[in-house]
Amino acid sequence: MDTTFIFAFVLSINLTIFSSAKPTNNSRPVCPNSFSCQSFSNLSFPFYIESTGRRCGLLKLKCNQTVPKLQLAGQLYDVKGLNQTTQEILVHGQALQNLLDQEDCASFSSIYLPNSPSIYFESNNITLFKCPENSKYTFHNYSVQKCNGSNIYYKNPFLHGTKIPDDLQYSCSVIKLPVSRLGNTRTTQLFKLLTADFTLKFRVSPECLNCHSRGGQCVTYGNYCINAKAVPGACIIVILGAFFIFWRCKQLKRRKVERDTSDDIEDGTSFFGVPFFSYKELEEATHHFDPAKELGDGGFGTVYYGKLRDGREVAVKRCYENNYRRVEQFMNEIHILTLLRHRNLVLLYGSTSHQSRDLLLVYEYISNGTLADHIHGDKSKTEPLTWPVRMKIAIEIASALSYLHKSDIIHRDVKTNNILLDTNFCVKVADFGLSRLFPTDVTHVSTAPQGTPGYVDPEYHQCYQLTDKSDVYSFGVVLVELISSLPAVDINRQRNEINLANLAIDRIQKCAVHELIDPSLGQDDSTENMTTSVAELAFRCLQLDKDLRPTMDEVLKCLELIQDMHSSKTALPPPSPEMEDVVLLKKNFKLMDSPVSVAEKWISTSTTPSSSK
């Protein structure tokens, strides 16, 4: 027998004896067997309330109003009925009701059911397909509703079955919304089919029920159990007896499992609608994760170039380690990217199962490196970006961030290393591991600061309050990088100018913008006027007080106005094929005054922390 196994066996026995001799740890909160919420009594897991804490359940009830509210996917729903025996909840979504009453197209962006392997829901719903108006994909025998530059294709679910096409284009998104059996079920008018009053049947996974029975907490994005109680001492002998058998079987089957190519992707399984790839296929695609194939480090893993069996070129992100925090970020990035579809956001092709030996994410391959490479990295020496190209890049980044914020998502790690460029210098914003879904009913989220030194919002860093204006600050740093060709942090600069944001604010306050702008961008009037205007906008984005910063939508409109007012005749590279047209209506937008455009010098209290905690 392997000496390593013998050591582990003896160690397990000693640890068991030690743990049984320890006093019980009572520091963890005790979940009640049952509780009441207004008119509903004898409630228990998977429900929980504020006083019991998230550890006690999966579905949060708010009981401080006459009608209890259920929180689902960041939205609050009125609870009209609740039967825990039949596992059914009757809810009313007032926000959805308001949209339906106004026949508002925003109804089709509502996500009314969360996705989680720990708990799943059933309800009467309709499947919609939302595609750009210029999409060439054809839906046969479908009704269509035109909405804000998109076509919504649907069938009456009471008359026809709906199947998601295997060849559905990436530019089309799948939406599920509740329908009611009351009223005219034969209508073809979409808004009359939809309802804000619906019954949900919920089912908790066996793994999660087992975890809860042992005093543990189910992780939202997977069947992971944390803080579960130790197994009672009476079971120790049985477990240790089985341990050897399990170990031997694992040793014998390990190679067979690793070589199995008929796992998740062949079974057609998915997470949040994202296909699973087998570890074997991705290992082959990257030549066994050959160091020569490394593209760089991305957030919480190393990124490799790969080529799938179907010929697609991909970027494969491999997590550094499979601890709880990395798994949570892995699941978070999948969740965020499945909610989004924008031509300037990187496209997620799929991932491995969370039970795989390694956590791997598979993205479209963007061949031209990062924006950082092109403005102050190796490529800046051989392929320097002209000002018109930089201006185009700024607008596309702003468009992507504006879209994220309208989708109630904060990126939280905006930086030039997370902005990829294709061969036509079109932007793909990447790395959503730190991103946050932002509740619609709050002004900020309290969370420990995360991000990259030089880009972190000072107010977020000091007050632990994350808002959409945190991304605006980071984008302000990116704008300064674009006009100066300087990195966000450089310890070789003077102490008070190590952070580029501090340097920029100092020069703008002194009306010395010319000292900030990269002279290689050109000295013509058009370039000088545009770079100066962008510097003014960056100054506004870098204000310490978040309330003084513009929104990303305002930033986007301002950049478009600057481009229109000072349009250069320099030819731009042709646009890349678009996944989806994102149309923003231009309105008359007046540039706000800045230190460059007024006689008096502005005073700014903006400072950027030198590190992120």
C-alpha positions in Angstrom: 0.0 0.0 0.0 1.2 3.5 -0.8 2.9 5.1 2.1 1.2 8.4 1.3 -2.1 6.7 1.8 -1.1 5.2 5.1 0.0 8.6 6.3 -3.3 10.1 5.2 -5.2 7.3 6.9 -3.4 7.7 10.2 -3.7 11.4 10.1 -7.4 11.2 9.5 -7.8 9.0 12.6 -5.9 11.5 14.7 -7.8 14.4 13.4 -11.1 12.6 14.0 -10.1 12.0 17.7 -8.9 15.5 18.0 -12.1 17.0 16.5 -14.3 14.9 18.7 -12.5 16.2 21.8 -13.0 19.8 20.8 -15.9 21.8 22.2 -18.7 22.6 19.8 -18.2 25.8 17.8 -21.2 28.0 18.5 -19.9 31.0 16.6 -21.9 30.2 13.5 -25.4 31.5 13.4 -28.2 29.0 14.2 -30.9 28.8 11.6 -34.5 28.5 13.0 -36.5 25.4 12.3 -39.3 27.7 11.2 -40.3 31.4 11.1 -43.1 33.7 10.1 -43.4 36.5 7.6 -46.5 38.6 7.9 -49.5 36.3 7.2 -47.3 33.4 6.2 -46.2 31.1 9.1 -44.2 27.9 9.5 -41.7 28.9 6.8 -38.3 27.3 6.6 -35.5 26.5 4.1 -35.0 27.4 1.3 -36.5 30.7 2.5 -34.8 33.1 4.8 -35.2 36.6 6.2 -32.9 39.5 7.1 -32.6 38.5 10.7 -31.6 34.9 10.0 -29.1 35.8 7.3 -28.2 34.4 3.9 -26.6 31.3 5.3 -30.1 30.0 6.3 -31.6 29.8 2.8 -31.6 30.5 -0.9 -34.7 32.7 -1.3 -34.8 36.0 0.6 -38.1 37.3 1.9 -38.6 40.9 3.0 -41.2 41.1 5.7 -41.2 44.8 6.7 -44.2 45.6 4.6 -47.8 44.4 4.7 -47.3 42.3 1.6 -44.0 40.3 1.9 -41.6 40.6 -1.0 -39.5 37.8 -2.6 -36.1 38.7 -4.1 -35.3 37.0 -7.4 -32.4 37.9 -9.7 -32.1 41.3 -8.1 -35.9 42.1 -8.5 -38.5 42.3 -5.8 -41.9 40.5 -6.2 -45.0 40.8 -4.0 -45.8 37.4 -2.5 -49.5 36.8 -2.9 -49.5 33.1 -1.9 -47.0 30.6 -0.6 -47.4 26.9 0.0 -44.2 25.2 1.2 -45.8 21.7 1.1 -46.5 21.9 -2.7 -43.4 24.1 -3.2 -45.4 26.9 -5.0 -45.3 30.6 -4.7 -47.8 33.0 -6.3 -46.0 36.4 -7.0 -46.7 39.7 -8.6 -44.0 41.8 -10.3 -45.0 45.4 -10.1 -42.0 46.6 -12.1 -42.9 44.2 -14.9 -46.5 45.2 -14.6 -45.7 48.8 -15.2 -43.7 47.9 -18.3 -46.4 45.7 -19.7 -49.1 48.4 -19.1 -47.1 50.8 -21.1 -46.2 48.2 -23.7 -42.6 49.2 -23.0 -39.9 47.3 -24.9 -37.9 47.2 -21.7 -40.2 44.3 -20.7 -38.1 42.1 -23.0 -34.9 42.6 -21.0 -36.4 41.6 -17.7 -34.9 38.5 -16.1 -37.5 37.1 -13.8 -35.9 33.8 -12.8 -32.4 33.3 -11.4 -30.2 30.5 -12.7 -28.6 28.2 -10.1 -27.9 24.5 -9.9 -28.9 24.7 -6.2 -32.5 25.6 -6.9 -34.6 25.6 -10.1 -38.0 27.0 -11.0 -40.9 26.0 -13.2 -43.6 28.3 -14.5 -45.8 29.0 -17.5 -43.6 31.0 -19.7 -43.1 32.1 -23.3 -39.8 31.9 -25.2 -38.8 35.0 -27.1 -35.9 35.5 -29.6 -34.6 39.0 -29.7 -32.5 39.8 -32.8 -31.2 43.0 -34.4 -33.4 44.3 -37.2 -30.6 43.7 -39.7 -30.1 40.1 -38.7 -30.2 37.7 -41.6 -31.5 34.8 -39.5 -35.0 33.7 -40.6 -37.7 32.6 -38.2 -40.4 30.6 -40.0 -44.0 30.8 -38.8 -43.2 33.2 -36.0 -45.0 36.4 -35.1 -42.8 39.5 -34.7 -42.8 42.5 -32.5 -40.5 45.4 -33.4 -38.8 47.2 -30.5 -36.1 49.8 -30.4 -34.0 48.5 -33.3 -34.7 44.8 -32.5 -37.2 42.2 -33.7 -38.9 40.0 -31.1 -39.9 36.7 -32.5 -42.5 34.5 -30.7 -45.2 31.9 -30.9 -48.3 31.6 -28.7 -47.1 28.9 -26.2 -50.7 27.6 -25.8 -51.0 26.9 -29.5 -47.5 26.0 -30.6 -44.4 24.5 -29.0 -41.2 26.6 -29.2 -37.7 25.0 -29.6 -34.5 27.0 -29.5 -32.9 26.6 -32.9 -29.5 24.8 -32.9 -28.1 27.3 -35.4 -29.4 30.5 -33.6 -27.0 33.4 -34.3 -24.9 34.8 -31.5 -26.5 38.2 -32.1 -29.9 36.8 -31.0 -30.7 36.4 -27.4 -33.2 34.0 -25.8 -35.7 35.6 -23.3 -38.3 33.8 -21.1 -41.2 35.7 -19.6 -44.3 34.6 -17.7 -47.6 34.1 -19.4 -51.1 33.6 -17.9 -53.7 31.0 -18.7 -56.4 33.6 -17.8 -58.0 35.7 -20.6 -57.6 35.1 -24.3 -55.0 32.4 -24.7 -55.4 32.3 -28.4 -54.3 35.9 -29.0 -51.2 36.6 -31.1 -50.6 40.0 -29.5 -47.4 39.7 -27.4 -48.2 42.1 -24.6 -51.6 40.5 -24.0 -49.9 37.1 -23.6 -47.5 38.3 -20.9 -48.4 38.7 -17.2 -46.9 40.0 -14.1 -48.9 37.6 -11.9 -47.5 34.0 -12.0 -47.0 30.9 -10.0 -43.5 29.5 -9.4 -42.8 25.9 -8.6 -39.4 25.6 -6.9 -37.2 22.5 -6.4 -34.0 22.4 -4.3 -31.3 20.1 -5.5 -30.6 17.0 -3.4 -27.0 18.2 -2.9 -28.1 21.5 -1.5 -30.7 19.8 0.8 -28.0 17.5 2.1 -25.7 20.5 2.6 -28.3 22.4 4.6 -29.2 19.4 6.7 -25.5 19.4 7.9 -25.6 23.0 8.8 -23.8 24.2 5.7 -24.6 26.9 3.1 -25.2 26.2 -0.6 -23.1 28.5 -2.9 -25.4 30.3 -5.2 -23.6 29.5 -8.5 -23.0 25.8 -8.0 -23.6 22.7 -5.8 -20.9 23.7 -3.3 -21.3 23.4 0.4 -19.4 25.6 2.8 -19.2 25.5 6.6 -21.0 22.2 6.9 -20.8 20.4 10.3 -18.4 17.5 10.7 -19.9 14.0 10.3 -20.9 12.5 13.7 -18.4 10.2 15.3 -20.6 7.1 14.9 -20.1 7.3 11.1 -16.3 7.6 11.3 -15.5 3.9 11.1 -17.7 3.4 8.1 -16.2 6.5 6.3 -12.7 5.4 7.0 -13.5 1.9 5.8 -14.9 3.3 2.6 -12.0 5.7 2.2 -9.5 3.0 1.1 -12.0 1.6 -1.5 -12.7 5.1 -2.9 -9.0 5.9 -3.1 -8.2 2.7 -5.0 -11.1 3.2 -7.4 -10.0 6.8 -8.0 -6.5 5.8 -8.8 -7.6 3.1 -11.2 -10.1 5.4 -13.0 -8.3 8.7 -13.0 -6.7 8.2 -16.4 -9.9 6.9 -17.9 -11.8 9.9 -16.7 -9.2 12.3 -17.9 -9.3 10.7 -21.4 -13.1 10.7 -21.6 -14.1 12.9 -24.5 -17.8 12.2 -24.3 -18.5 14.3 -21.2 -20.3 17.6 -20.8 -20.2 19.1 -24.3 -21.2 15.8 -26.0 -24.1 15.4 -23.6 -25.2 18.9 -24.5 -25.3 20.1 -21.0 -24.8 23.8 -20.1 -24.6 26.3 -17.3 -26.7 29.5 -17.6 -27.2 28.4 -21.2 -23.4 28.2 -21.9 -22.1 25.0 -23.5 -19.7 22.8 -21.5 -16.4 21.8 -23.2 -14.5 18.7 -22.1 -11.2 19.2 -20.4 -9.6 16.8 -23.0 -10.7 18.9 -26.0 -9.4 22.2 -24.4 -6.1 20.4 -23.4 -5.7 19.4 -27.1 -6.7 22.8 -28.4 -3.9 24.5 -26.3 -1.3 21.7 -26.9 -1.5 20.7 -23.3 -1.4 24.3 -22.1 1.9 24.9 -23.8 3.6 27.9 -22.2 4.4 29.1 -25.8 0.7 29.5 -26.3 0.2 31.9 -23.4 -1.4 35.1 -24.3 -1.2 36.7 -20.8 -2.8 36.7 -17.4 -6.4 37.6 -17.1 -7.9 38.5 -13.7 -7.8 35.1 -12.0 -6.1 32.9 -14.6 -3.6 32.4 -17.4 -5.0 32.8 -20.9 -3.9 30.5 -23.7 -4.4 30.5 -27.5 -6.2 27.4 -28.8 -7.9 26.0 -31.8 -11.0 23.8 -31.4 -11.8 20.7 -33.4 -14.3 22.7 -35.4 -11.5 25.1 -36.5 -12.5 28.0 -34.3 -9.6 30.0 -32.8 -10.2 30.6 -29.1 -8.7 32.1 -26.0 -8.8 29.7 -23.0 -8.6 31.1 -19.5 -7.3 28.6 -17.0 -8.0 29.4 -13.3 -4.9 29.6 -11.1 -6.5 27.3 -8.4 -9.9 25.9 -7.6 -10.5 27.4 -4.2 -13.9 28.8 -3.2 -13.0 32.4 -4.2 -11.8 31.4 -7.7 -14.8 29.2 -8.3 -17.1 32.0 -7.3 -15.4 34.4 -9.8 -15.5 31.7 -12.4 -19.2 31.3 -12.0 -19.7 35.0 -11.8 -18.0 35.7 -15.1 -20.2 33.0 -16.8 -23.3 34.5 -15.3 -22.5 38.1 -16.3 -21.5 37.3 -19.9 -24.6 35.2 -20.5 -26.7 38.3 -19.8 -24.9 40.5 -22.3 -24.7 40.8 -26.0 -22.9 43.8 -27.5 -20.4 44.1 -30.4 -17.7 45.6 -28.1 -17.9 42.9 -25.4 -15.9 39.8 -25.7 -18.0 36.7 -26.6 -18.0 33.7 -24.3 -18.2 30.4 -26.2 -18.4 28.1 -23.2 -16.6 26.6 -20.2 -15.7 23.3 -18.6 -18.1 21.9 -15.9 -17.4 23.3 -12.4 -16.7 19.7 -11.5 -13.8 19.5 -14.0 -10.2 19.0 -12.8 -9.5 22.6 -14.0 -11.9 25.6 -14.4 -11.6 26.8 -18.0 -13.4 29.6 -19.8 -13.5 29.6 -23.6 -13.7 33.0 -25.4 -13.5 34.2 -29.0 -9.9 34.9 -29.9 -9.0 38.6 -30.4 -5.8 38.6 -32.3 -4.4 42.1 -32.0 -3.5 42.2 -28.3 -4.6 44.7 -25.6 -4.9 48.5 -25.8 -2.1 48.7 -23.2 0.2 46.8 -25.7 -0.5 49.5 -28.4 -0.2 52.7 -26.4 2.7 52.0 -24.0 3.7 48.4 -24.5 5.9 46.6 -27.1 3.5 47.3 -30.0 3.6 51.0 -29.4 7.1 51.1 -30.8 6.3 49.3 -34.1 2.6 50.0 -34.6 1.8 53.3 -32.8 -2.0 54.2 -32.8 -3.0 57.4 -34.7 -5.2 59.8 -32.9 -8.4 59.0 -35.1 -8.0 55.3 -34.1 -7.6 56.2 -30.4 -10.7 58.4 -30.6 -12.6 55.5 -32.2 -11.4 53.2 -29.5 -12.5 55.6 -26.7 -16.0 55.8 -28.2 -16.3 52.0 -28.4 -15.2 51.5 -24.8 -17.6 54.1 -23.7 -20.4 52.4 -25.7 -19.7 49.0 -24.1 -19.6 50.5 -20.5 -22.8 52.5 -21.1 -24.5 49.3 -22.2 -23.2 47.5 -19.1 -24.6 50.2 -16.8 -27.9 50.2 -18.6 -27.9 46.4 -17.9 -27.3 47.1 -14.2 -23.8 45.7 -14.3 -20.6 47.3 -13.0 -17.4 46.0 -14.6 -15.2 47.0 -11.6 -11.9 46.4 -13.4 -11.8 48.8 -16.4 -8.2 49.2 -17.6 -6.2 49.1 -20.8 -5.1 45.5 -20.2 -8.7 44.4 -20.2 -9.5 46.1 -23.5 -8.7 43.8 -26.5 -8.4 45.0 -30.1 -9.0 43.0 -33.3 -7.2 43.4 -36.6 -9.4 46.4 -37.4 -8.7 48.0 -34.0 -12.3 47.4 -32.9 -12.7 47.1 -29.1 -13.6 44.0 -27.1 -14.0 44.7 -23.4 -13.0 41.6 -21.4 -12.5 40.1 -18.0 -15.7 40.1 -16.0 -14.5 38.1 -13.0 -14.9 41.0 -10.6 -18.1 42.4 -12.2 -21.2 42.9 -10.1 -24.9 42.7 -10.9 -26.2 46.0 -9.4 -29.6 45.9 -7.7 -32.0 48.4 -9.3 -33.5 49.6 -6.0 -30.2 50.8 -4.4 -27.8 53.7 -5.0 -24.6 51.7 -4.2 -23.3 48.3 -3.0 -21.1 48.0 0.0 -18.2 45.7 -0.8 -14.5 45.4 -0.2 -12.5 47.3 -2.8 -11.2 45.3 -5.7 -9.5 46.3 -8.9 -6.1 47.4 -10.2 -3.9 50.0 -8.6 -4.1 53.3 -10.6 -7.6 52.6 -11.8 -9.5 52.2 -8.5 -12.1 54.9 -7.7 -10.8 56.7 -4.6 -14.3 57.0 -3.1 -14.8 53.3 -3.5 -11.4 52.7 -2.0 -12.1 54.8 1.0 -15.8 54.3 1.6 -16.3 50.8 0.3 -19.3 52.0 -1.8 -19.4 50.6 -5.3 -21.4 52.6 -7.9 -21.5 52.9 -11.6 -19.4 56.1 -11.2 -16.5 53.8 -10.1 -16.3 52.6 -13.7 -16.5 56.2 -14.9 -13.4 57.0 -12.8 -11.5 54.1 -14.2 -12.5 55.1 -17.7 -11.1 58.6 -17.0 -7.7 57.0 -16.4 -8.0 55.1 -19.7 -8.8 58.4 -21.5 -5.7 60.0 -20.1 -3.6 57.0 -21.2 -5.0 57.4 -24.7 -4.0 61.1 -25.0 -0.6 60.7 -23.1 0.6 57.2 -24.1 1.7 56.8 -20.4 0.8 53.9 -18.1 -1.6 54.3 -15.3 1.1 53.6 -12.7 4.8 54.2 -13.1 7.1 54.2 -10.1 9.9 55.9 -12.2 7.8 59.1 -12.2 8.0 61.6 -9.4 6.4 60.5 -6.2 3.2 62.7 -6.6 2.9 61.6 -10.2 3.3 57.9 -9.9 -0.4 57.6 -10.5 -1.3 59.0 -13.9 -4.6 60.4 -12.6 -2.7 62.7 -10.2 -0.4 63.8 -12.9 -3.3 64.6 -15.3 -5.3 66.6 -12.7 -2.2 68.6 -11.8 -1.5 69.5 -15.5 -5.1 70.3 -16.2 -5.4 72.5 -13.1 -2.3 74.4 -14.2 -3.7 74.8 -17.7 -0.8 72.8 -19.0 -2.6 70.1 -21.0 0.0 70.3 -23.7 2.5 68.7 -21.2 0.2 65.8 -20.9 -0.5 65.1 -24.6 1.7 62.7 -26.5 3.4 65.0 -29.1 3.6 62.1 -31.6 -0.2 62.2 -32.0 0.3 65.3 -34.2 0.3 69.1 -34.0 -2.5 69.9 -36.4 -5.5 72.0 -35.1 -8.0 69.2 -35.3 -5.9 66.8 -33.2 -5.0 69.4 -30.7 -8.6 70.5 -30.2 -9.8 66.9 -29.9 -7.2 65.8 -27.4 -7.7 68.9 -25.3 -11.5 68.3 -25.3 -10.9 64.7 -24.2 -8.6 65.9 -21.5 -11.4 68.1 -20.2 -13.7 65.1 -20.2 -11.2 62.9 -18.4 -10.9 65.7 -15.7 -14.6 65.4 -15.1 -14.4 61.6 -14.8 -11.5 61.8 -12.3 -13.4 63.9 -9.7 -13.1 62.6 -6.2 -16.7 63.2 -5.5 -18.7 60.7 -7.5 -21.6 63.0 -7.8 -19.5 65.4 -9.9 -18.6 62.7 -12.4 -20.8 62.3 -15.5 -22.6 59.0 -16.3 -21.2 56.7 -18.9 -24.1 57.6 -21.2 -23.1 61.3 -20.9 -19.5 60.4 -21.5 -20.4 58.5 -24.6 -22.5 61.4 -26.0 -19.7 63.8 -25.2 -17.1 61.8 -27.0 -19.4 61.5 -30.1 -19.9 65.2 -30.0 -16.1 65.9 -29.8 -15.6 63.6 -32.8 -18.4 65.3 -34.8 -17.1 68.8 -34.0 -13.5 68.1 -34.8 -13.7 65.3 -37.4 -10.4 64.4 -38.9 -10.1 63.5 -42.5 -7.6 60.8 -41.6 -8.9 57.4 -42.8 -10.1 55.0 -40.2 -9.7 51.2 -40.5 -12.9 49.5 -41.7 -15.3 48.3 -39.0 -15.3 44.7 -37.9 -18.4 42.6 -38.6 -20.9 43.4 -35.9 -22.6 40.9 -33.7 -25.3 43.3 -32.9 -25.9 46.9 -33.8 -26.0 49.1 -30.8 -27.8 52.4 -31.8 -27.6 55.3 -29.4 -29.6 58.4 -30.5 -27.5 61.5 -30.6 -29.0 64.5 -28.8 -27.9 68.0 -28.4 -25.3 67.7 -25.7 -23.5 70.8 -24.3 -20.0 70.3 -23.1 -19.6 71.3 -19.5 -16.9 73.8 -18.6 -13.5 72.5 -17.5 -10.2 74.0 -16.4 -9.1 74.2 -20.0 -12.1 76.2 -21.3 -12.4 78.8 -18.6 -10.1 81.5 -17.2 -10.2 80.4 -13.6 -8.3 77.3 -12.4 -10.5 74.6 -11.0 -9.8 73.0 -7.7 -10.0 69.2 -7.6 -9.6 67.0 -4.6 -9.2 63.9 -6.7 -6.4 61.6 -5.5 -5.8 58.0 -6.6 -4.7 55.4 -4.1 -1.4 53.8 -4.9 -2.7 50.3 -4.1 -5.9 48.5 -3.9 -6.8 46.5 -0.8 
